[in-house]
């Protein structure tokens, strides 16, 4: 569990800043004064690497993965986050209200930010391979460049079965009404300013992409 933490200026082959592998769960809370994973570098997952069977949970309030790099040619992927999975087990990333409690006054969240990450390959913001999943509420994916495909989001799912999966929305219908969302029509739910050789916002091959109550603009 990370809370109010800075992960900065680290390098690795997998997961420049952080890596969740095996049957593990990594949780990132905002804390005070917020959590930042930035200026890290790797071949896969410049900021964070999530392996099959592992789960990464991120609070959607003042947590940011920014200015990380996935480098090493076209095989690099996931400037900010890289997630992978196989036929029997999947890596997953979940962004939601980790500190929400109906009995405690809840401030308006400030959202999760995935911004200004880059890769020489695919997925400047986040790359998902195999059966990996990414589910996020109140999340901004902004200004991530990729030399290859998918500036903001890149899904290269398993050819058989459901493949990879991304779902982003503001407030899912089955969640309790007391959970607050970011202010404004689209709140913190945006995919903007991402750049790639092919497909600036989100590229999907063998997978699913579900965007609801989103602003997708300027990619």
N, C-alpha and C positions, 0 to 999 in steps of 0.2 A: 504494500500500500504506500502510495506517495501522496503527500499533502503539503501544499505550500512549498513545492520543491522546484529547483532549477537543475536541468540536465543539459550541460552545455560543453561544446568543444571536445567531443569524443569521436573516436574513429574505430571501425570494425568492418569485418566482411559482411556480417549479418547484424543489422540493428545498430546503427552508429551510436544512438543514445541509450536505447532500452531494447530488450528482447524478452518475449514470453514464449517459452517452449515446453514441450511435454504436457502432462496433465496439470497445468498451472493456471492461476487466475491472477492477473495484474490489475490493480485498481488505481486510478489517478483522480484524486479529489482536488478541488481548487485550493482550499485552505486559505491562509493569509500569508502573503498578498497574491495568491493565485499560483498556478503551476505552469512552468514553461519548459518545453523540450525544444531546444533551438541550437543552430550552428553545429550540428553533428553530421557525420558522413559515413556512408557504407556503400556496398555494392547493391544489396537488397535492404530496403528500409532505412533510409538515411536517418530518420528520427527514431522509428520504432519498427521492430520485426516481430510478427506474431506467427508462430508455427502451428502446424496441425495439432489438434487436441488442446490448444491453449485459448484462453479468453482474455481480452483486454476490455476493461470497463472504464469509461471516461465520463466525468461529470460535465454536464452541459452548462457550466457556469464558471467563466474565467479560467479555463484551461486552454493552452495554445501550443500547437506543434508548428513551428515556423522556422524558415531559413535553414532547413536541412537539405542535404544533397545525396542522391543515389548516383554514384559515378562508376565508370568502368566500361564505357561503350554501350552498344544497343542491348546487351543482356542485363544491364542495370534496370532496376524498377523500384517504384515507390519512393519518391523523394521524401515525402513525409512519413508514410506508413506503408508497409508491405505485409500482406496477409496471405497465407497459403493453407490448402487442405487437400486431403485425398478422398478416395471413394468411401472410406470407413469412418473418417473423422475430419472435422473441419476446424480451421482457425476462425475466430470470430471477434469482431469489434462492436461494442455496444456503447452508444452515447446517450445518456439519459439523466434523470434527476436522481442522483445517487443519495442525496441528503434530504430528499423530500419526506415530509412527515405531516400528516393531517392535523396533529396536535401542536405543531410548532409553527409560528408565523413564518411564511416563506417569502423572501424577497424575489423580485423579478430577476430571472436568470440573465446572464450576460452572454450565454452561448459558448459553444466550443469552436475554436478557430483553427483551421488547417490552411496555412497561407505562406506564400513566398518560398515554398520548397521547390526543388528542381531535380531533374534527372537527365542523364544522357541517353536513357532508354525510354521506357513506357511508364505512365502514371506519375505525373509531377506531384500531385497531391497524395493520392492513395492508389495502390495497385493490388488487385486480388487475383490469385491463381487457384485453379482447381475448384474445390467446393467452398472456398472461403466466403464469409458473409460480413457485411457492414450494415448495421442498423443504427440510424442516428436521428435524434430529435433536437431541433434548434441548433443547427450546425452550419457554419459558413466555410466553404471551400473556395479560396480566393487567390488569384495571382500566382498560380503554380505553373511553370513551364516544363514541357517535356520535348526533348529532341525527337523522340519517336511518336507514339500515339497516346491519346488521352491525357490532356493537360491536367484536368481536375481529377477525373476518375478513369481508371483502366481496369476492365474486367476481362480476364482470359480464363474462362471457366473450363471445367472438365467437359469433354465432348459428349460423354454419356451421362444421362441423368439431368438434374436441374442445373448443374453448373454453378458458377459464382452468383452471388446475390447482393444487391445494394438496395436499401430502402431508406428514404429520407422524407420526413414530414414535420409539421409543426406540433400537432397534438393528435395522437391517435385516438380513435373513437372509444376504444376500450379502456383508456386511462382515466383515472378519477378527475373530476372537474376542478378540485382544489389545486391541482398543479398549475402554476403560472407559466406563461410563455413570454418570450421577448416581446417588447413593444413594437407596434407597427404592423402593417398589412402582411408582410412576409417575415417579420421578426428577424431572427438570426439564421433563417433557413434560406441560404443563397449559394449559388454556384456562379461566380462572376470573375472575369478578367483572366481566365486560364488560357494557356497557349500551347499548341502542339503542332507537329508537322501534319498530323491527321487527327481531327476531332478535338476541339479545344475543351469542351465541357466534360463529356463522358463518352467513352467508347466501350461497347459491350460485344464480346464474342463468346458464345456458349454461356449465356447467363441471363440474369433478370435485373432490370433497373426499374424501380418504382419511386417516382418523385411526386409528392403531394404538397400543395400550398407552398410552392417554391418560386423563387426568382432565379431564372437562368438567363444571364444577360452579359453581353460584352466579351464573350469568349472568342 
